[in-house]
Amino acid sequence: MKNKPDPKDIKKHSVNLGGHKTSISLENIFWDQIKNLAADRGVTVNQLLTEIDLDRTGNLSSAARVFVLENVRNKTENKSK
């Protein structure tokens, strides 16, 4: 039986942001949500991270976490209406 990865573990992921190769370090739980949000929007992870990158003021990892949290908050607020 294979153990499920710990959601708190941080992993480095290679990404391509608008033709620029770089990496992003995120906890598994945030990476999984980035993948889900990209799929929900019909875009690739690289395309979603490029959008996040263009709008960020801090580092990419922090911007990605904030993006995920804002989406979770928006879903929660919409459900309570």
C-alpha positions in Angstrom: 0.0 0.0 0.0 1.4 3.4 -1.0 1.3 6.2 1.5 -0.4 9.4 0.5 2.0 12.4 0.4 2.0 14.6 3.4 0.0 17.8 2.5 2.5 19.9 4.5 5.6 18.6 2.6 7.2 21.2 0.4 8.3 20.2 -3.1 10.1 22.1 -5.8 8.3 22.0 -9.2 9.8 23.1 -12.5 7.5 25.4 -14.4 7.6 27.5 -17.6 6.2 31.0 -17.2 5.6 32.7 -20.5 8.7 30.9 -22.0 10.9 31.4 -18.9 11.9 28.3 -17.1 11.9 28.6 -13.3 10.9 26.6 -10.3 8.4 27.1 -7.5 8.4 25.5 -4.0 5.0 24.8 -2.6 3.4 22.5 0.0 1.6 19.5 -1.6 -1.7 20.9 -0.5 -1.2 24.2 -2.4 0.2 22.4 -5.5 -2.8 20.1 -5.6 -5.1 23.2 -5.4 -3.2 25.0 -8.2 -3.6 21.9 -10.4 -7.4 21.8 -9.6 -7.9 25.5 -10.2 -6.0 25.2 -13.6 -8.2 22.3 -14.6 -11.4 24.1 -13.5 -10.4 27.1 -15.7 -9.4 24.9 -18.7 -5.8 26.0 -18.6 -2.5 24.4 -17.9 -0.7 24.8 -14.6 2.0 26.8 -16.4 -0.7 29.1 -17.9 -2.3 29.7 -14.5 1.1 30.3 -12.8 2.0 32.8 -15.6 -1.2 34.7 -14.8 -0.3 34.7 -11.1 3.3 35.7 -11.9 2.1 38.7 -13.9 0.0 40.0 -11.1 2.3 39.3 -8.1 4.2 41.8 -5.9 6.2 39.3 -3.8 7.7 36.0 -4.6 5.9 33.4 -6.8 5.4 30.8 -4.1 3.7 33.4 -1.8 1.6 34.7 -4.6 0.5 31.2 -5.5 -0.5 30.5 -1.9 -2.5 33.8 -1.7 -4.2 33.0 -5.0 -5.3 29.6 -3.7 -6.6 31.1 -0.4 -8.5 33.9 -2.2 -10.2 31.2 -4.4 -11.1 29.1 -1.3 -12.4 32.2 0.4 -14.5 33.3 -2.6 -16.0 29.8 -2.9 -16.9 29.8 0.8 -18.4 33.3 0.6 -20.5 32.3 -2.5 -21.8 29.2 -0.7 -23.0 31.3 2.3 -25.1 33.7 0.1 
